[in-house]
Structure formats: C-alpha cells, structure tokens
C-alpha cells in the first residue's frame, strides 16, 4: 500500500489490513490506540494522579490546648457555662412551661356557652305565662321580675353545706307561731334541697310539732335514746321519725303526761350527736322557757338561731327580751348570727309600725323576714306547702335563703 506498512490483525485469517491503526502507527513514537469516546468526538478527561497518603502530624495533648477540642471553631463566640443542678448548691432546674396544644385550643372553642344557642326561660306566672301558653309556646316573653326573684332565692337556699347545720327556734312568748315556723322552714329546706332535714321537738312539756305532719310512728325521742346503741344506719333512725310530703322528718317529744322525767341537756346532746351523722340540717323547736336544762344544750350546739316574734307590741317585746337574755348570758355572737321572723303579719296591722319594728331587729340580728298571715297556717293542723298562698311561699323562700346565707360563715368549729 504505497509506502505504508500493513499490519495484520493477529486473528485475521485472510491477512487483511486492520483499520484499527492509522498511518501514524508506523512512526517510532506512535501512541496507543485512543478510546472509543475520542473516536466518537467526545473529549476525554485526563486522569488525575493518585497522591500517596501523608502522615498526620502528632497532636499535642488536650490538656495543653483546651480550646482545640474536636469540633472547635475559633470563629464562634465563647460558650456560656451552664449551671450545675443537684450538687448541693441550692440551684433548681427551671420548670417546663405549659404548652398550649391543639387539644386545649379546641376544647376552649367547644364550650356549651359558645355552641348552644341561649333561649329565654319560660315564664312561670302572670300575663307572661298566659301569653306563652295561649300561643302554644310559640311566643316566649321570658321570665318576669317575680320569676327571676324566685329563682335567685332558690339558688341561695341550695347553697352547698358541709356537715350538719343546727338551727334553734325560740321565743319567750307562746302563741307566736314558733312551731309553725319550724315546720314551714324545715319543709322549705327539705322540698328544695337534696339532703336530709329533720326537726326535733325539744319542748320539755307536751310539744305539738308532731301534729304538723302526718304521723307515721308513735316513737319519740325517748325511744331513740333508748335504742341509740343499736342505730348504725339511716334506715335505723327512720323507724323513729315521721315524714311529710315535703320530705321533712320530725322526731316527736314525749306525749305521755305520766312521764315526769324532763328532757335534759344531756338528752339533747346525745340526740344531736346521733342525728348529725345522718342529717344535714337539724332544726330544734324549743320551749318558751330559757332556763330549763335542754335550752343550754340547744344554745351551745346551735350554729344559728331563729327568733320568732308576732306583729304585736307584746310579741315584739318578748322577742327583744329574748335577745337581751342571750346577750347577758354570753351568747352575743350567736345573736349576731340569728334571724328574726315577724310572723303572721296581716295586710292591715293597725297602728303598729312594722317598718320601725323591722329596723329594730335588723340592727341586732343578721336579717329580718316578715311572714304574712295565711289562712292555711291559721288552721293549726297539718301543714301542706302547696296549700299556702303565693306571698307566704315567697316569704318562706326568703327566710330559708337568709338562713342559708350563713351556711359557710356561721359554722362553729368545735
């Protein structure tokens, strides 16, 4: 081939020239064959020489160069030393701050006040109730002032009470409605509250408290004291009491005139000590005499008193004399916790100024409540709250609420 040395591929049987080498292959400085990338026009990258590993210089001890620790960067600001806790230096770790999570935020939004549409309360009396019922409950004018007042009084009557609250009802003058007030006040508490209420007849003579509700048993306080060692449950006590429609229970006094033994202070203390384990409110209907033995036990154990007076001049004087006697015998604090009741007030009371009478007792006791005259109470028979007039029911609610206001402040720590 015209001045070119033909090179035959080793395994070529025909001895044909191989196109693997160009004309420059005959030169004494011929280069080896180029890779296929160069043949295709791709620029090959030169290979980098591999450097042999160099020996690392020995590091000085860390103690000599404390700043040259692993990961140390001289460009970073110096670290602030952290306090050490639990090494007797009195330092305490900070408390974790509460996190406002998603659940708390969602729970705040899902309150009844935000989700439930507020509606007017249905009226309970007056023309508002007539309009509400006359329109088939389509028009609701809402509560009137009297309905709101009644609801507020009921809320006060239902104030929380811990333990047993003991109330003594007394007056120096008989015939002013003390026993009637005991029954109506106790019935109001029992009908509105969910706890147990009992009235005890502590009259040393033949009391009439048991005649104010239907009699369920002939047992008296004497029988209760006789069997006191065998009473362990409420059902045991219930066998000695009578209960009216209002849920008020009454523990009667001895009715047999042949029993000459008087109801003493020791008897009363034993009775109250037993009852306070099963009842939340204990009312005591006291006699007219302040000097008999049981009265000292009543005054020593009472959390509050209800002084009953009539709307007459002699009734008011007797009630005021009762307060004077209590102040003179060391019960001044009990007088301040007392409530005065002006009972059986008629619409036209004659020449007696009831406003001045109310102001007189308001200056000495915690509150004064007037109970209007009611034909049902005038009967002197069994008392049914449903038969009382509306004004009487409202006045009894006010009396119960006034007494209940002392549930938290009048408790005596013994």
C-alpha positions, 0 to 999 in steps of 0.5 A: 500500500504505497509506502505504508506498512500493513499490519495484520490483525493477529486473528485475521485469517485472510491477512487483511489490513486492520483499520484499527491503526492509522498511518501514524502507527508506523512512526517510532513514537506512535501512541496507543490506540485512543478510546472509543469516546475520542473516536466518537468526538467526545473529549476525554478527561485526563486522569488525575494522579493518585497522591500517596497518603501523608502522615498526620502530624502528632497532636499535642495533648488536650490538656495543653490546648483546651480550646482545640477540642474536636469540633472547635471553631475559633470563629464562634463566640465563647460558650456560656457555662451552664449551671450545675443542678443537684450538687448541693448548691441550692440551684433548681432546674427551671420548670417546663412551661405549659404548652398550649396544644391543639387539644386545649385550643379546641376544647376552649372553642367547644364550650356549651356557652359558645355552641348552644344557642341561649333561649329565654326561660319560660315564664312561670306566672302572670300575663307572661305565662298566659301569653306563652301558653295561649300561643302554644309556646310559640311566643316566649316573653321570658321570665318576669321580675317575680320569676327571676326573684324566685329563682335567685332565692332558690339558688341561695337556699341550695347553697352547698353545706358541709356537715350538719347545720343546727338551727334553734327556734325560740321565743319567750312568748307562746302563741307566736307561731314558733312551731309553725315556723319550724315546720314551714322552714324545715319543709322549705329546706327539705322540698328544695334541697337534696339532703336530709332535714329533720326537726326535733321537738325539744319542748320539755312539756307536751310539744305539738310539732308532731301534729304538723305532719302526718304521723307515721310512728308513735316513737319519740325521742325517748325511744331513740335514746333508748335504742341509740346503741343499736342505730348504725344506719339511716334506715335505723333512725327512720323507724323513729321519725315521721315524714311529710310530703315535703320530705321533712322528718320530725322526731316527736317529744314525749306525749305521755303526761305520766312521764315526769322525767324532763328532757335534759341537756344531756338528752339533747346532746346525745340526740344531736350527736346521733342525728348529725351523722345522718342529717344535714340540717337539724332544726330544734323547736324549743320551749318558751322557757330559757332556763330549763336544762335542754335550752343550754344544750340547744344554745351551745350546739346551735350554729344559728338561731331563729327568733320568732316574734308576732306583729304585736307590741307584746310579741315584739317585746318578748322577742327583744327580751329574748335577745337581751337574755342571750346577750347577758348570758354570753351568747352575743355572737350567736345573736349576731348570727340569728334571724328574726321572723315577724310572723303572721303579719296581716295586710292591715296591722293597725297602728303598729309600725312594722317598718320601725319594728323591722329596723329594730331587729335588723340592727341586732340580728343578721336579717329580718323576714316578715311572714304574712298571715295565711289562712292555711297556717291559721288552721293549726293542723297539718301543714301542706306547702302547696296549700299556702298562698303565693306571698307566704311561699315567697316569704318562706323562700326568703327566710330559708335563703337568709338562713342559708346565707350563713351556711359557710360563715356561721359554722362553729368549729368545735 
